[in-house]
Amino acid sequence: MEEATMKKCHSLAHYYRDNGLLLHIHRAMHAVIDRQKHHGIHFQVLAKVLRMSGGDHIHFGTVVGKLEGERDITLGLVDLLRDDFVEQDRSRGIWVNLGVK
């Protein structure tokens, strides 16, 4: 199921790019996925996967309100989501933006 979802996101991302549109990722299931301390997936991981699969705009929460989260985590997500898009270059591998030390 995850693979099918990723393929749909990827082809949808191409469609949006080809037509000059942004791909918005909605916040549905936000609390179920990332607020549970003992199961689920950390939203930072989910956000990175969604960005890597072509999402341009994503609801990720605020310090107060419906999507409330811890201040440091929320501000960290802001930084993560501001990462530049890296064009695919298979000769450099899939983790090209991590850098090699």
JOTA-V835649 format. One record per residue. N is the residue number from 0. RES is the residue in three letters. OMEGA is omega in whole degrees, 0 to 359 (NA if undefined). NEAR is the number of other ideal C-beta (glycine too) atoms within 12 Angstrom. D_LAST is the distance of its C-alpha to the last C-alpha in whole Angstrom. Layout:
# JOTA-V835649
N_RES_OMEGA_NEAR_D_LAST + N_RES_OMEGA_NEAR_D_LAST
This chain:
# JOTA-V835649
0_MET_180_7_36 + 1_GLU_181_12_32 + 2_GLU_179_10_31 + 3_ALA_178_10_35 + 4_THR_180_18_34 + 5_MET_179_18_30 + 6_LYS_179_15_32 + 7_LYS_179_17_35 + 8_CYS_183_26_32 + 9_HIS_181_22_30 + 10_SER_176_17_34 + 11_LEU_178_24_35 + 12_ALA_178_28_32 + 13_HIS_179_17_33 + 14_TYR_181_16_36 + 15_TYR_180_21_36 + 16_ARG_181_18_33 + 17_ASP_182_12_36 + 18_ASN_176_11_39 + 19_GLY_181_9_37 + 20_LEU_174_15_37 + 21_LEU_178_17_34 + 22_LEU_181_27_34 + 23_HIS_177_18_34 + 24_ILE_184_31_33 + 25_HIS_184_14_36 + 26_ARG_180_26_36 + 27_ALA_180_12_38 + 28_MET_181_17_37 + 29_HIS_184_27_35 + 30_ALA_181_17_37 + 31_VAL_185_14_37 + 32_ILE_191_25_33 + 33_ASP_181_28_31 + 34_ARG_181_23_34 + 35_GLN_183_14_35 + 36_LYS_189_8_33 + 37_HIS_176_5_33 + 38_HIS_179_10_33 + 39_GLY_184_16_32 + 40_ILE_179_19_28 + 41_HIS_185_22_26 + 42_PHE_178_33_27 + 43_GLN_177_28_23 + 44_VAL_180_16_23 + 45_LEU_180_31_26 + 46_ALA_180_34_25 + 47_LYS_178_25_22 + 48_VAL_180_23_24 + 49_LEU_177_33_27 + 50_ARG_181_28_24 + 51_MET_180_26_23 + 52_SER_171_27_26 + 53_GLY_179_30_27 + 54_GLY_181_31_29 + 55_ASP_186_22_29 + 56_HIS_185_20_31 + 57_ILE_171_32_31 + 58_HIS_181_27_33 + 59_PHE_176_34_31 + 60_GLY_179_30_33 + 61_THR_177_19_34 + 62_VAL_176_18_35 + 63_VAL_175_11_38 + 64_GLY_186_12_40 + 65_LYS_182_13_40 + 66_LEU_186_25_37 + 67_GLU_177_17_36 + 68_GLY_178_28_33 + 69_GLU_186_20_31 + 70_ARG_182_14_31 + 71_ASP_180_12_27 + 72_ILE_180_23_26 + 73_THR_180_25_28 + 74_LEU_174_18_26 + 75_GLY_177_22_23 + 76_LEU_176_32_24 + 77_VAL_179_20_26 + 78_ASP_180_15_22 + 79_LEU_184_25_21 + 80_LEU_177_27_24 + 81_ARG_177_16_23 + 82_ASP_177_19_20 + 83_ASP_175_10_21 + 84_PHE_179_19_22 + 85_VAL_179_16_19 + 86_GLU_181_11_22 + 87_GLN_176_16_21 + 88_ASP_186_11_20 + 89_ARG_180_9_20 + 90_SER_180_8_18 + 91_ARG_182_14_15 + 92_GLY_184_13_15 + 93_ILE_182_12_16 + 94_TRP_187_13_13 + 95_VAL_184_17_12 + 96_ASN_179_19_12 + 97_LEU_180_12_9 + 98_GLY_179_9_7 + 99_VAL_180_8_4 + 100_LYS_NA_3_0
